[in-house]
């Protein structure tokens, strides 16, 4: 019997506010000194009262709006009770039945070179706001210590419907969500720093045993559904994919062996690439939710006031393709990183002026934005996503480490387009630009290192004569009609000139001199 995976996700996002959710302590979970950013409110001393962070509420309203959610006219905070050492009050201030945002969605697309194919639509059930817990730290002696620096950090939770059909969709959703949150500037959502934490809910069911109604899985024909399992401790996009794939295999094996799936919370162990049991899963009733008596209900819209949502990554992907002529695949890569998308915009703004500034392009001045658009787009995206990205990967650098200015990068593209430098030497110039940063432009580097294309007919003729003299056998073969030999002779000439000769001119001169010296 084929089993159908039913997958939903809960994503926790640390908001980038200056202070914590309910007090004035600095919001810096990465503070290295334990228990530095704490106060009586963080530690739940008797008599303390929480005061909500206005900016955190504004950020959640913006995020929910960007995800297409309906913003509730009235929202409230609730107490979620459970007893664990990292929760000083014995309850967490969260939201239950009246979250800030509800009923949104994220459309996932699969970018191909010639189109942007819809992949899936993931429903957003709710977006709510809560406080983070303290952090437990286990030392080598077996003791468990508690660091309260993180306690009270504003935490946004985004809950999806059971809409994922595969591990790849779940991974794509997380990547798209991070790009959106960065674009609207509510969080860096860095998974390695714990700013974005992914939890997966997964169960396997027979195809005819269930239906999904209003985001809930309901049994059909009096079927008994298999329990769902929650997976925590997922700290990378790749781990999201691997954890889901492993859990599908694990649950499939249990069901086929006639064993019952326990409703539990499991953790992802990256070292062994397996999920491991942590504890039995609680139901909502176990948390004894009730309204937070110390914080009155509030209007999210009134608190957030007027705001605008910037162009989101998918819309930017489509615009990059339509406006600049990039392939959808390259547009998707560049539009989903704020640093690169800003870099591209600035580069394209500078590039046409650079191209117009070179006399050799005057004849096509009016065509640069039109008929030459695809050639320009291919150069820019190729030199970014292949050449520059390759250098960064080799040096273990990220987009934030790049100090090359868009103006200088546009100048380099213009030099390549105008054939003032060949691809090999342009790569050398790019490496020097990456090492030096913004203090020098590519034309100066080209002149300093003599990397420009030589179009001196006299010099190229001397090189051609040298090649004809050094390789008489190959010259004879070419004269006898073996056309491919010219590529060998041209390669030798380019080697002699250390790549500075204009390849087209060099080949023309070679052919002319071979004919003249018969």
TILO-611996 format. One record per residue (C-alpha): residue number from 1; residue in three letters; x, y, z. Coordinates in Angstrom, 1 decimal. Layout:
<lumkols>
{NUM, 'ALA', {X, Y, Z}}
...
</lumkols>
This chain:
<lumkols>
{1, 'UNK', {0.0, 0.0, 0.0}}
{2, 'UNK', {1.3, 3.4, -1.0}}
{3, 'UNK', {1.4, 5.9, 1.9}}
{4, 'UNK', {0.9, 9.7, 1.4}}
{5, 'UNK', {3.2, 12.0, 3.5}}
{6, 'UNK', {1.3, 14.9, 5.1}}
{7, 'UNK', {3.8, 17.6, 6.1}}
{8, 'UNK', {3.3, 20.9, 7.9}}
{9, 'UNK', {5.8, 23.3, 9.4}}
{10, 'UNK', {6.2, 25.7, 12.3}}
{11, 'UNK', {9.0, 28.4, 11.9}}
{12, 'UNK', {10.2, 30.5, 14.8}}
{13, 'UNK', {11.9, 33.8, 13.8}}
{14, 'UNK', {13.9, 36.0, 16.2}}
{15, 'UNK', {12.9, 39.6, 15.5}}
{16, 'UNK', {15.6, 42.2, 15.0}}
{17, 'UNK', {14.4, 44.6, 17.7}}
{18, 'UNK', {16.8, 46.5, 20.0}}
{19, 'UNK', {15.1, 45.4, 23.2}}
{20, 'UNK', {13.3, 42.3, 24.4}}
{21, 'UNK', {9.6, 41.5, 24.0}}
{22, 'UNK', {8.4, 42.5, 27.5}}
{23, 'UNK', {11.2, 44.5, 29.0}}
{24, 'UNK', {13.9, 47.0, 28.1}}
{25, 'UNK', {16.9, 44.6, 28.3}}
{26, 'UNK', {19.0, 44.5, 25.1}}
{27, 'UNK', {17.8, 41.9, 22.6}}
{28, 'UNK', {21.1, 40.2, 21.9}}
{29, 'UNK', {20.9, 36.4, 22.2}}
{30, 'UNK', {24.4, 36.0, 20.9}}
{31, 'UNK', {25.9, 37.9, 23.9}}
{32, 'UNK', {28.9, 35.7, 25.0}}
{33, 'UNK', {28.8, 36.7, 28.7}}
{34, 'UNK', {26.1, 34.5, 30.3}}
{35, 'UNK', {23.2, 36.2, 32.1}}
{36, 'UNK', {24.3, 39.7, 31.2}}
{37, 'UNK', {21.2, 41.1, 29.5}}
{38, 'UNK', {18.7, 40.2, 32.2}}
{39, 'UNK', {16.3, 42.0, 34.7}}
{40, 'UNK', {13.6, 41.1, 37.2}}
{41, 'UNK', {11.1, 40.7, 34.3}}
{42, 'UNK', {13.3, 38.3, 32.4}}
{43, 'UNK', {13.7, 36.3, 35.6}}
{44, 'UNK', {10.0, 36.4, 36.5}}
{45, 'UNK', {10.5, 38.0, 39.9}}
{46, 'UNK', {7.3, 38.4, 41.9}}
{47, 'UNK', {5.5, 41.7, 41.2}}
{48, 'UNK', {7.0, 42.3, 37.8}}
{49, 'UNK', {4.7, 43.2, 34.9}}
{50, 'UNK', {5.3, 42.7, 31.1}}
{51, 'UNK', {5.1, 45.7, 28.7}}
{52, 'UNK', {4.8, 44.6, 25.0}}
{53, 'UNK', {7.4, 45.8, 22.5}}
{54, 'UNK', {5.6, 48.0, 20.0}}
{55, 'UNK', {8.2, 47.5, 17.3}}
{56, 'UNK', {7.9, 43.7, 17.6}}
{57, 'UNK', {4.1, 44.0, 17.0}}
{58, 'UNK', {4.8, 46.3, 14.0}}
{59, 'UNK', {7.2, 43.7, 12.5}}
{60, 'UNK', {4.8, 40.9, 12.9}}
{61, 'UNK', {2.0, 42.9, 11.2}}
{62, 'UNK', {4.4, 43.7, 8.3}}
{63, 'UNK', {5.5, 40.0, 8.0}}
{64, 'UNK', {1.9, 38.7, 8.1}}
{65, 'UNK', {0.9, 41.3, 5.5}}
{66, 'UNK', {3.8, 40.2, 3.2}}
{67, 'UNK', {2.6, 36.6, 3.5}}
{68, 'UNK', {-0.9, 37.6, 2.4}}
{69, 'UNK', {-2.5, 37.1, 5.8}}
{70, 'UNK', {-5.6, 38.8, 7.1}}
{71, 'UNK', {-4.7, 41.0, 10.1}}
{72, 'UNK', {-7.1, 40.5, 13.0}}
{73, 'UNK', {-8.9, 43.6, 14.1}}
{74, 'UNK', {-8.3, 42.6, 17.7}}
{75, 'UNK', {-5.5, 40.3, 19.0}}
{76, 'UNK', {-4.4, 39.3, 22.5}}
{77, 'UNK', {-1.6, 37.5, 24.4}}
{78, 'UNK', {-2.1, 34.2, 26.2}}
{79, 'UNK', {-0.3, 32.2, 28.8}}
{80, 'UNK', {1.0, 28.8, 27.6}}
{81, 'UNK', {1.8, 26.7, 30.6}}
{82, 'UNK', {4.5, 24.1, 30.8}}
{83, 'UNK', {7.2, 23.4, 33.3}}
{84, 'UNK', {10.8, 23.3, 32.1}}
{85, 'UNK', {14.0, 24.8, 33.5}}
{86, 'UNK', {14.3, 27.3, 30.6}}
{87, 'UNK', {10.9, 28.9, 31.4}}
{88, 'UNK', {11.3, 31.0, 34.6}}
{89, 'UNK', {7.6, 32.0, 34.9}}
{90, 'UNK', {6.3, 28.4, 34.5}}
{91, 'UNK', {4.5, 29.7, 31.5}}
{92, 'UNK', {5.3, 31.4, 28.2}}
{93, 'UNK', {3.5, 34.6, 27.0}}
{94, 'UNK', {2.3, 33.6, 23.6}}
{95, 'UNK', {-0.8, 33.8, 21.4}}
{96, 'UNK', {-3.4, 31.1, 21.0}}
{97, 'UNK', {-6.9, 31.7, 19.5}}
{98, 'UNK', {-6.5, 35.4, 18.4}}
{99, 'UNK', {-3.1, 35.6, 16.6}}
{100, 'UNK', {-2.0, 38.7, 14.8}}
{101, 'UNK', {-2.3, 37.3, 11.2}}
{102, 'UNK', {-4.2, 34.4, 9.7}}
{103, 'UNK', {-5.0, 32.7, 6.3}}
{104, 'UNK', {-2.0, 33.7, 4.2}}
{105, 'UNK', {0.1, 31.8, 1.6}}
{106, 'UNK', {3.4, 31.5, -0.1}}
{107, 'UNK', {3.6, 30.5, -3.7}}
{108, 'UNK', {6.7, 28.4, -4.6}}
{109, 'UNK', {8.1, 28.5, -8.1}}
{110, 'UNK', {10.7, 26.4, -9.8}}
{111, 'UNK', {12.9, 28.6, -11.9}}
{112, 'UNK', {13.9, 27.3, -15.4}}
{113, 'UNK', {15.8, 29.3, -18.0}}
{114, 'UNK', {12.8, 30.0, -20.1}}
{115, 'UNK', {9.9, 30.1, -17.6}}
{116, 'UNK', {9.0, 30.3, -13.9}}
{117, 'UNK', {6.8, 27.3, -13.3}}
{118, 'UNK', {4.5, 27.3, -10.2}}
{119, 'UNK', {5.5, 24.4, -7.9}}
{120, 'UNK', {3.2, 24.6, -4.9}}
{121, 'UNK', {1.1, 26.9, -2.8}}
{122, 'UNK', {1.7, 26.7, 0.9}}
{123, 'UNK', {-1.1, 28.0, 3.2}}
{124, 'UNK', {-0.1, 30.1, 6.2}}
{125, 'UNK', {-2.5, 29.2, 9.0}}
{126, 'UNK', {-1.4, 31.8, 11.5}}
{127, 'UNK', {1.4, 34.3, 12.4}}
{128, 'UNK', {1.7, 35.1, 16.0}}
{129, 'UNK', {4.1, 36.7, 18.5}}
{130, 'UNK', {5.6, 35.3, 21.7}}
{131, 'UNK', {8.7, 35.4, 23.9}}
{132, 'UNK', {11.6, 33.1, 23.6}}
{133, 'UNK', {12.9, 30.9, 26.4}}
{134, 'UNK', {16.2, 30.8, 28.2}}
{135, 'UNK', {19.0, 28.5, 26.8}}
{136, 'UNK', {20.1, 25.4, 28.6}}
{137, 'UNK', {23.9, 24.7, 28.5}}
{138, 'UNK', {25.3, 21.3, 29.3}}
{139, 'UNK', {28.9, 21.2, 30.6}}
{140, 'UNK', {31.4, 18.3, 30.6}}
{141, 'UNK', {30.7, 17.5, 34.3}}
{142, 'UNK', {27.1, 16.6, 33.6}}
{143, 'UNK', {25.7, 19.8, 35.0}}
{144, 'UNK', {23.1, 21.9, 33.2}}
{145, 'UNK', {23.4, 25.6, 33.4}}
{146, 'UNK', {20.8, 28.2, 32.3}}
{147, 'UNK', {21.6, 31.4, 30.3}}
{148, 'UNK', {18.8, 33.9, 30.4}}
{149, 'UNK', {20.2, 36.3, 27.8}}
{150, 'UNK', {17.8, 34.8, 25.3}}
{151, 'UNK', {14.8, 34.7, 27.6}}
{152, 'UNK', {12.2, 37.3, 26.4}}
{153, 'UNK', {13.6, 37.7, 22.9}}
{154, 'UNK', {10.7, 38.6, 20.5}}
{155, 'UNK', {9.8, 35.5, 18.6}}
{156, 'UNK', {7.5, 35.3, 15.6}}
{157, 'UNK', {5.9, 31.9, 14.9}}
{158, 'UNK', {4.6, 31.1, 11.4}}
{159, 'UNK', {2.5, 28.0, 11.1}}
{160, 'UNK', {1.6, 26.4, 7.8}}
{161, 'UNK', {-1.2, 24.1, 6.8}}
{162, 'UNK', {-0.4, 20.4, 6.0}}
{163, 'UNK', {0.4, 21.4, 2.4}}
{164, 'UNK', {3.8, 20.0, 1.7}}
{165, 'UNK', {4.0, 17.0, -0.6}}
{166, 'UNK', {7.8, 16.5, -0.4}}
{167, 'UNK', {11.0, 17.3, 1.4}}
{168, 'UNK', {12.1, 19.5, -1.5}}
{169, 'UNK', {9.0, 21.7, -1.2}}
{170, 'UNK', {9.6, 22.1, 2.5}}
{171, 'UNK', {13.2, 23.2, 1.9}}
{172, 'UNK', {12.1, 25.6, -0.9}}
{173, 'UNK', {9.5, 27.1, 1.4}}
{174, 'UNK', {12.1, 27.8, 4.1}}
{175, 'UNK', {14.4, 29.5, 1.6}}
{176, 'UNK', {11.6, 31.6, 0.2}}
{177, 'UNK', {10.4, 32.6, 3.7}}
{178, 'UNK', {13.9, 33.7, 4.7}}
{179, 'UNK', {14.2, 35.8, 1.6}}
{180, 'UNK', {10.9, 37.5, 2.3}}
{181, 'UNK', {11.7, 38.2, 5.9}}
{182, 'UNK', {15.1, 39.7, 4.9}}
{183, 'UNK', {13.5, 41.8, 2.2}}
{184, 'UNK', {11.0, 43.4, 4.7}}
{185, 'UNK', {13.8, 43.8, 7.3}}
{186, 'UNK', {12.3, 42.1, 10.3}}
{187, 'UNK', {15.0, 39.5, 10.8}}
{188, 'UNK', {18.3, 38.2, 9.3}}
{189, 'UNK', {16.7, 34.8, 9.8}}
{190, 'UNK', {20.2, 33.2, 10.0}}
{191, 'UNK', {19.7, 29.5, 10.8}}
{192, 'UNK', {23.3, 29.0, 12.0}}
{193, 'UNK', {22.7, 31.6, 14.7}}
{194, 'UNK', {19.3, 30.3, 15.7}}
{195, 'UNK', {17.5, 33.3, 14.3}}
{196, 'UNK', {15.3, 30.9, 12.2}}
{197, 'UNK', {14.3, 27.6, 13.7}}
{198, 'UNK', {12.3, 25.1, 11.7}}
{199, 'UNK', {10.1, 22.4, 13.1}}
{200, 'UNK', {8.3, 19.8, 10.9}}
{201, 'UNK', {5.1, 17.9, 11.6}}
{202, 'UNK', {4.8, 14.8, 9.6}}
{203, 'UNK', {2.5, 11.7, 9.3}}
{204, 'UNK', {1.9, 9.0, 6.7}}
{205, 'UNK', {-1.6, 8.1, 5.7}}
{206, 'UNK', {-3.3, 5.8, 3.3}}
{207, 'UNK', {-4.6, 7.8, 0.3}}
{208, 'UNK', {-8.3, 7.0, 0.9}}
{209, 'UNK', {-8.1, 7.4, 4.7}}
{210, 'UNK', {-8.2, 11.2, 5.0}}
{211, 'UNK', {-9.2, 14.6, 3.7}}
{212, 'UNK', {-7.9, 18.0, 4.5}}
{213, 'UNK', {-10.6, 20.5, 5.5}}
{214, 'UNK', {-9.7, 24.1, 6.4}}
{215, 'UNK', {-6.1, 23.1, 7.0}}
{216, 'UNK', {-7.0, 20.1, 9.3}}
{217, 'UNK', {-6.5, 16.4, 8.5}}
{218, 'UNK', {-9.8, 14.6, 8.9}}
{219, 'UNK', {-10.4, 10.8, 8.7}}
{220, 'UNK', {-12.6, 9.4, 6.0}}
{221, 'UNK', {-14.8, 6.3, 6.1}}
{222, 'UNK', {-14.2, 5.9, 9.9}}
{223, 'UNK', {-10.5, 5.4, 9.3}}
{224, 'UNK', {-8.1, 5.6, 12.2}}
{225, 'UNK', {-5.3, 8.0, 11.2}}
{226, 'UNK', {-1.7, 7.5, 12.1}}
{227, 'UNK', {-0.3, 9.9, 14.6}}
{228, 'UNK', {1.9, 12.8, 13.6}}
{229, 'UNK', {5.5, 13.3, 14.7}}
{230, 'UNK', {7.1, 16.7, 15.3}}
{231, 'UNK', {10.8, 17.1, 14.4}}
{232, 'UNK', {12.9, 19.8, 16.2}}
{233, 'UNK', {16.6, 20.9, 16.2}}
{234, 'UNK', {16.8, 21.5, 12.4}}
{235, 'UNK', {19.5, 24.0, 11.8}}
{236, 'UNK', {19.9, 24.2, 8.0}}
{237, 'UNK', {17.9, 24.0, 4.8}}
{238, 'UNK', {19.7, 20.9, 3.9}}
{239, 'UNK', {18.8, 19.4, 7.3}}
{240, 'UNK', {15.1, 20.2, 6.7}}
{241, 'UNK', {15.2, 18.1, 3.5}}
{242, 'UNK', {17.2, 15.2, 5.1}}
{243, 'UNK', {15.1, 15.1, 8.3}}
{244, 'UNK', {11.9, 14.8, 6.3}}
{245, 'UNK', {13.3, 12.1, 4.0}}
{246, 'UNK', {14.5, 10.1, 7.0}}
{247, 'UNK', {11.3, 10.4, 8.9}}
{248, 'UNK', {9.2, 9.2, 5.9}}
{249, 'UNK', {11.4, 6.1, 5.6}}
{250, 'UNK', {11.3, 5.5, 9.4}}
{251, 'UNK', {7.5, 5.8, 9.6}}
{252, 'UNK', {7.0, 3.7, 6.4}}
{253, 'UNK', {9.0, 0.9, 7.9}}
{254, 'UNK', {7.1, 0.9, 11.1}}
{255, 'UNK', {3.7, 0.9, 9.4}}
{256, 'UNK', {4.6, -1.9, 7.1}}
{257, 'UNK', {5.7, -3.9, 10.1}}
{258, 'UNK', {2.4, -3.4, 11.8}}
{259, 'UNK', {3.8, -1.1, 14.5}}
{260, 'UNK', {2.0, 2.0, 15.8}}
{261, 'UNK', {3.4, 5.5, 15.2}}
{262, 'UNK', {3.8, 7.3, 18.6}}
{263, 'UNK', {2.7, 10.9, 18.8}}
{264, 'UNK', {6.0, 12.4, 20.0}}
{265, 'UNK', {8.6, 15.1, 19.5}}
{266, 'UNK', {11.8, 13.9, 17.9}}
{267, 'UNK', {15.0, 15.8, 17.4}}
{268, 'UNK', {17.2, 15.8, 14.3}}
{269, 'UNK', {20.8, 14.6, 15.0}}
{270, 'UNK', {23.0, 15.9, 12.2}}
{271, 'UNK', {25.9, 13.8, 13.2}}
{272, 'UNK', {24.1, 10.5, 12.5}}
{273, 'UNK', {21.6, 11.9, 10.0}}
{274, 'UNK', {18.6, 10.5, 12.0}}
{275, 'UNK', {15.7, 11.7, 14.1}}
{276, 'UNK', {15.8, 10.7, 17.7}}
{277, 'UNK', {13.0, 10.5, 20.3}}
{278, 'UNK', {12.9, 13.4, 22.8}}
{279, 'UNK', {9.5, 13.3, 24.5}}
{280, 'UNK', {5.8, 12.5, 24.1}}
{281, 'UNK', {4.0, 15.3, 22.2}}
{282, 'UNK', {1.6, 17.4, 24.2}}
{283, 'UNK', {-1.9, 18.5, 22.9}}
{284, 'UNK', {-3.1, 22.1, 23.2}}
{285, 'UNK', {-5.2, 21.2, 26.2}}
{286, 'UNK', {-2.1, 20.2, 28.0}}
{287, 'UNK', {-0.8, 23.7, 27.9}}
{288, 'UNK', {-3.8, 25.2, 29.8}}
{289, 'UNK', {-4.0, 28.3, 27.6}}
{290, 'UNK', {-5.8, 31.3, 29.0}}
{291, 'UNK', {-5.7, 35.1, 28.3}}
{292, 'UNK', {-2.7, 37.0, 29.7}}
{293, 'UNK', {-4.3, 39.1, 32.4}}
{294, 'UNK', {-1.5, 41.7, 32.6}}
{295, 'UNK', {-1.7, 42.7, 28.9}}
{296, 'UNK', {-5.0, 44.0, 27.5}}
{297, 'UNK', {-6.2, 43.0, 24.0}}
{298, 'UNK', {-4.9, 45.3, 21.2}}
{299, 'UNK', {-5.5, 46.3, 17.6}}
{300, 'UNK', {-2.5, 45.2, 15.5}}
{301, 'UNK', {-3.4, 47.7, 12.7}}
{302, 'UNK', {-3.6, 50.6, 15.0}}
{303, 'UNK', {-0.2, 49.8, 16.6}}
{304, 'UNK', {1.5, 49.2, 13.2}}
{305, 'UNK', {0.1, 52.3, 11.6}}
{306, 'UNK', {0.7, 53.0, 7.9}}
{307, 'UNK', {3.4, 51.0, 6.2}}
{308, 'UNK', {4.3, 49.7, 2.7}}
{309, 'UNK', {5.6, 46.3, 1.7}}
{310, 'UNK', {8.7, 46.4, -0.6}}
{311, 'UNK', {9.0, 44.4, -3.8}}
{312, 'UNK', {9.2, 40.8, -2.7}}
{313, 'UNK', {11.7, 38.2, -4.1}}
{314, 'UNK', {9.3, 36.4, -6.5}}
{315, 'UNK', {8.1, 39.7, -8.0}}
{316, 'UNK', {11.7, 40.9, -8.3}}
{317, 'UNK', {12.7, 37.6, -10.0}}
{318, 'UNK', {10.0, 38.2, -12.7}}
{319, 'UNK', {11.1, 41.8, -13.1}}
{320, 'UNK', {14.8, 40.9, -13.5}}
{321, 'UNK', {13.9, 38.6, -16.3}}
{322, 'UNK', {11.6, 41.0, -18.0}}
{323, 'UNK', {13.6, 44.2, -17.5}}
{324, 'UNK', {17.2, 43.0, -17.7}}
{325, 'UNK', {16.8, 39.9, -19.8}}
{326, 'UNK', {18.3, 37.5, -17.3}}
{327, 'UNK', {17.2, 33.9, -17.4}}
{328, 'UNK', {14.7, 32.9, -14.8}}
{329, 'UNK', {17.2, 30.7, -13.1}}
{330, 'UNK', {19.8, 33.5, -12.7}}
{331, 'UNK', {17.0, 36.0, -11.8}}
{332, 'UNK', {15.9, 33.7, -9.0}}
{333, 'UNK', {19.4, 33.5, -7.6}}
{334, 'UNK', {20.1, 37.2, -7.7}}
{335, 'UNK', {16.6, 38.4, -6.5}}
{336, 'UNK', {16.6, 36.2, -3.5}}
{337, 'UNK', {19.6, 37.7, -1.8}}
{338, 'UNK', {19.2, 41.4, -0.8}}
{339, 'UNK', {22.9, 42.1, -1.2}}
{340, 'UNK', {23.1, 40.7, -4.7}}
{341, 'UNK', {19.8, 42.2, -5.9}}
{342, 'UNK', {20.9, 45.7, -4.8}}
{343, 'UNK', {24.3, 45.0, -6.5}}
{344, 'UNK', {22.6, 44.0, -9.7}}
{345, 'UNK', {20.3, 47.0, -9.8}}
{346, 'UNK', {23.2, 49.4, -9.3}}
{347, 'UNK', {25.4, 47.5, -11.8}}
{348, 'UNK', {22.8, 47.6, -14.6}}
{349, 'UNK', {22.2, 51.3, -13.9}}
{350, 'UNK', {25.9, 52.1, -14.4}}
{351, 'UNK', {26.6, 49.7, -17.2}}
{352, 'UNK', {24.8, 51.4, -20.1}}
{353, 'UNK', {26.8, 54.7, -19.4}}
{354, 'UNK', {30.0, 52.7, -19.4}}
{355, 'UNK', {29.2, 51.1, -22.7}}
{356, 'UNK', {28.3, 54.5, -24.2}}
{357, 'UNK', {31.6, 55.9, -23.0}}
{358, 'UNK', {33.7, 53.6, -25.3}}
{359, 'UNK', {34.1, 54.9, -28.9}}
{360, 'UNK', {33.9, 51.4, -30.4}}
{361, 'UNK', {30.3, 51.1, -29.2}}
{362, 'UNK', {29.1, 54.4, -30.7}}
{363, 'UNK', {27.6, 52.7, -33.8}}
{364, 'UNK', {25.3, 50.6, -31.6}}
{365, 'UNK', {24.6, 53.3, -29.0}}
{366, 'UNK', {20.8, 53.1, -29.5}}
{367, 'UNK', {20.8, 49.3, -29.6}}
{368, 'UNK', {22.5, 48.7, -26.3}}
{369, 'UNK', {19.3, 48.5, -24.2}}
{370, 'UNK', {17.3, 46.8, -26.9}}
{371, 'UNK', {18.9, 44.4, -29.4}}
{372, 'UNK', {22.1, 43.9, -27.3}}
{373, 'UNK', {20.1, 43.3, -24.1}}
{374, 'UNK', {20.5, 39.5, -24.1}}
{375, 'UNK', {24.2, 39.7, -24.7}}
{376, 'UNK', {24.6, 42.2, -21.8}}
{377, 'UNK', {22.4, 40.1, -19.5}}
{378, 'UNK', {24.4, 37.0, -20.2}}
{379, 'UNK', {27.6, 38.7, -19.5}}
{380, 'UNK', {26.4, 40.3, -16.2}}
{381, 'UNK', {24.7, 37.2, -14.8}}
{382, 'UNK', {27.5, 34.9, -16.0}}
{383, 'UNK', {30.2, 36.9, -14.4}}
{384, 'UNK', {28.2, 37.2, -11.2}}
{385, 'UNK', {26.8, 33.7, -10.7}}
{386, 'UNK', {29.7, 31.8, -12.2}}
{387, 'UNK', {32.9, 33.8, -12.0}}
{388, 'UNK', {32.4, 35.9, -8.9}}
{389, 'UNK', {30.4, 33.4, -7.0}}
{390, 'UNK', {33.0, 30.8, -7.8}}
{391, 'UNK', {35.8, 33.0, -6.4}}
{392, 'UNK', {33.7, 33.6, -3.2}}
{393, 'UNK', {33.1, 29.9, -2.8}}
{394, 'UNK', {36.7, 29.0, -3.2}}
{395, 'UNK', {37.7, 31.5, -0.6}}
{396, 'UNK', {34.8, 30.6, 1.8}}
{397, 'UNK', {33.4, 34.2, 1.5}}
{398, 'UNK', {29.8, 35.4, 1.4}}
{399, 'UNK', {28.1, 38.3, -0.4}}
{400, 'UNK', {28.6, 40.6, 2.6}}
{401, 'UNK', {32.4, 40.1, 2.2}}
{402, 'UNK', {32.5, 41.6, -1.4}}
{403, 'UNK', {33.9, 45.1, -1.4}}
{404, 'UNK', {33.8, 45.5, -5.2}}
{405, 'UNK', {31.6, 48.5, -6.1}}
{406, 'UNK', {28.8, 48.1, -8.7}}
{407, 'UNK', {30.4, 50.9, -10.7}}
{408, 'UNK', {33.7, 49.0, -11.0}}
{409, 'UNK', {32.0, 45.7, -11.8}}
{410, 'UNK', {30.0, 47.5, -14.5}}
{411, 'UNK', {33.2, 48.9, -15.9}}
{412, 'UNK', {34.7, 45.4, -16.0}}
{413, 'UNK', {31.6, 44.1, -17.9}}
{414, 'UNK', {32.0, 47.0, -20.3}}
{415, 'UNK', {35.6, 46.1, -20.9}}
{416, 'UNK', {34.7, 42.5, -21.7}}
{417, 'UNK', {31.7, 43.5, -23.9}}
{418, 'UNK', {33.9, 46.0, -25.9}}
{419, 'UNK', {36.6, 43.3, -26.2}}
{420, 'UNK', {39.2, 45.4, -24.6}}
{421, 'UNK', {40.1, 42.5, -22.4}}
{422, 'UNK', {39.6, 38.8, -23.0}}
{423, 'UNK', {37.9, 36.3, -20.7}}
{424, 'UNK', {41.1, 34.9, -19.2}}
{425, 'UNK', {42.6, 38.2, -18.3}}
{426, 'UNK', {39.2, 39.6, -17.1}}
{427, 'UNK', {39.2, 36.7, -14.6}}
{428, 'UNK', {42.6, 37.9, -13.4}}
{429, 'UNK', {41.3, 41.4, -13.0}}
{430, 'UNK', {38.3, 40.2, -11.1}}
{431, 'UNK', {40.5, 38.3, -8.7}}
{432, 'UNK', {42.6, 41.4, -8.0}}
{433, 'UNK', {39.4, 43.5, -7.6}}
{434, 'UNK', {38.1, 41.1, -5.0}}
{435, 'UNK', {41.3, 41.2, -3.1}}
{436, 'UNK', {41.8, 44.9, -3.2}}
{437, 'UNK', {38.2, 46.0, -2.7}}
{438, 'UNK', {36.8, 49.4, -3.8}}
{439, 'UNK', {40.1, 51.3, -4.0}}
{440, 'UNK', {41.0, 50.6, -7.7}}
{441, 'UNK', {39.0, 50.3, -10.9}}
{442, 'UNK', {39.5, 47.5, -13.5}}
{443, 'UNK', {40.9, 49.8, -16.2}}
{444, 'UNK', {43.8, 50.7, -13.9}}
{445, 'UNK', {44.4, 47.1, -13.1}}
{446, 'UNK', {44.3, 46.2, -16.8}}
{447, 'UNK', {46.9, 48.9, -17.5}}
{448, 'UNK', {49.1, 48.1, -14.4}}
{449, 'UNK', {49.3, 44.4, -15.2}}
{450, 'UNK', {49.3, 44.8, -19.0}}
{451, 'UNK', {46.2, 42.6, -19.3}}
{452, 'UNK', {44.4, 44.5, -22.1}}
{453, 'UNK', {43.8, 43.2, -25.6}}
{454, 'UNK', {46.6, 44.1, -28.0}}
{455, 'UNK', {45.4, 45.3, -31.4}}
{456, 'UNK', {48.8, 46.5, -32.7}}
{457, 'UNK', {49.0, 45.0, -36.2}}
{458, 'UNK', {52.7, 45.2, -36.3}}
{459, 'UNK', {53.2, 43.4, -33.0}}
{460, 'UNK', {50.6, 40.7, -33.9}}
{461, 'UNK', {52.4, 40.2, -37.3}}
{462, 'UNK', {55.7, 39.6, -35.5}}
{463, 'UNK', {54.0, 37.0, -33.3}}
{464, 'UNK', {52.5, 35.3, -36.3}}
{465, 'UNK', {55.8, 35.1, -38.0}}
{466, 'UNK', {57.3, 33.6, -34.8}}
{467, 'UNK', {54.6, 30.9, -34.7}}
{468, 'UNK', {55.0, 30.1, -38.4}}
{469, 'UNK', {58.8, 29.6, -37.9}}
{470, 'UNK', {58.4, 27.5, -34.7}}
{471, 'UNK', {55.7, 25.1, -36.0}}
{472, 'UNK', {56.4, 24.5, -39.7}}
{473, 'UNK', {54.8, 21.0, -39.7}}
{474, 'UNK', {51.5, 22.3, -38.4}}
{475, 'UNK', {51.6, 25.3, -40.9}}
{476, 'UNK', {52.1, 22.8, -43.8}}
{477, 'UNK', {49.1, 20.7, -42.6}}
{478, 'UNK', {47.0, 23.9, -42.5}}
{479, 'UNK', {48.1, 24.9, -46.0}}
{480, 'UNK', {47.1, 21.4, -47.1}}
{481, 'UNK', {43.5, 22.0, -46.0}}
{482, 'UNK', {43.4, 20.8, -42.3}}
{483, 'UNK', {41.4, 23.8, -41.1}}
{484, 'UNK', {41.3, 22.8, -37.4}}
{485, 'UNK', {45.0, 23.3, -37.2}}
{486, 'UNK', {44.5, 27.0, -37.0}}
{487, 'UNK', {43.1, 26.6, -33.5}}
{488, 'UNK', {46.4, 25.0, -32.4}}
{489, 'UNK', {48.4, 27.8, -34.0}}
{490, 'UNK', {46.2, 30.5, -32.5}}
{491, 'UNK', {46.6, 28.8, -29.1}}
{492, 'UNK', {50.4, 29.0, -29.4}}
{493, 'UNK', {50.1, 32.7, -30.4}}
{494, 'UNK', {47.9, 33.5, -27.4}}
{495, 'UNK', {50.4, 31.7, -25.2}}
{496, 'UNK', {53.3, 33.9, -26.5}}
{497, 'UNK', {51.3, 37.1, -25.9}}
{498, 'UNK', {50.2, 35.8, -22.5}}
{499, 'UNK', {46.6, 36.2, -23.5}}
{500, 'UNK', {46.8, 39.9, -24.4}}
{501, 'UNK', {46.3, 39.5, -28.2}}
{502, 'UNK', {42.9, 40.1, -29.6}}
{503, 'UNK', {41.9, 36.6, -30.6}}
{504, 'UNK', {40.0, 37.6, -33.7}}
{505, 'UNK', {42.7, 39.9, -35.0}}
{506, 'UNK', {45.4, 37.3, -34.1}}
{507, 'UNK', {43.7, 34.6, -36.1}}
{508, 'UNK', {43.2, 37.0, -39.1}}
{509, 'UNK', {46.9, 38.0, -39.0}}
{510, 'UNK', {48.0, 34.3, -38.8}}
{511, 'UNK', {45.9, 33.3, -41.8}}
{512, 'UNK', {47.2, 36.3, -43.8}}
{513, 'UNK', {50.9, 35.6, -42.9}}
{514, 'UNK', {50.6, 31.9, -43.7}}
{515, 'UNK', {49.2, 32.8, -47.1}}
{516, 'UNK', {51.8, 35.5, -47.8}}
{517, 'UNK', {54.8, 33.3, -46.8}}
{518, 'UNK', {54.1, 30.3, -49.0}}
</lumkols>
